Amino acid sequence: MSTPSAHARGKAKRAMSVQQALEWAFRIEKAQLELPPPSDIEEEGFGFGLEYVLLQRAALGCKVDGGQHKIGCYVHEDAEVIAATVAGVPDNLGGKRMAIRLAELARAGLTPDWMPGAVPRCLPVDMKRNRHGDRATSEVVGHERVLIKGKWRSVEVRACPVRFSPDQKQIDGARRAYEDWWQALGWVRDGLIEGRMLRDVEISAAMPKSQPWLGQSSGGAPRNGLR
């Protein structure tokens, strides 16, 4: 059974950014992600998804029942609306995979790691230690004849194999993943604002920075800097 909404009690709605709202829904309220079945599976026998039910209840002016997933506790109806909206992330923004990622990050209270301050560093492939300290491992890459004390001798030409860590592909990949998350988060924000289905929560326009690595020092950016 649902509790009286803030609107019904005449109280002001609680303002949240979309990231705060997702963390509240999944981390605090323990809302569950109800993903729709694959489109190639016949609908018969699977019933309607949670998002469809929520939309129908909203059209009829009904409240959403809580307590479905938190044993012995009430799951706020707004948390279920938020979870249903996340489940509807379209395929062009990542679909089910992105919906799961949004929910998992929100449950953990995390923002995707965009590798703040990361730059490719040239490092030895291997190191070895002796009594004089650590030294980069070298390998023979050729031979040269050199004149030493009037005699020609063959000497090894050695070089130190190197690697770049992190390499630029890793950095670019992490930042593309952050931008994908940011786009999906914006879609959820717009859907919640335009849907007007939340009773006690009001979603603000605030978003994390779209590219927090731009204009930042090597020390990185704050976790939730806003635009």
Secondary structure, 3 states (H helix, E strand, C coil): CCCCCHHHHCCCCEEECHHHHHHHHHHHCCCCCCCCCCCCCCCCCCCCCHHHHHHHHHHHCCCCCCCCCCCCCCCCHHHHHHHHHHHCCCHHHCHHHHHHHHHHHHHHCCCCCCCCCCCCCEEECCEEEECCEEEECCEEEEEEEEEECCEEEEEEEEECCEEECCCHHHHHHHHHHHHHHHHHHHHHHHHHHHHCCCCCEEECCCCECCCCCCCCCCCCCCCCCEC
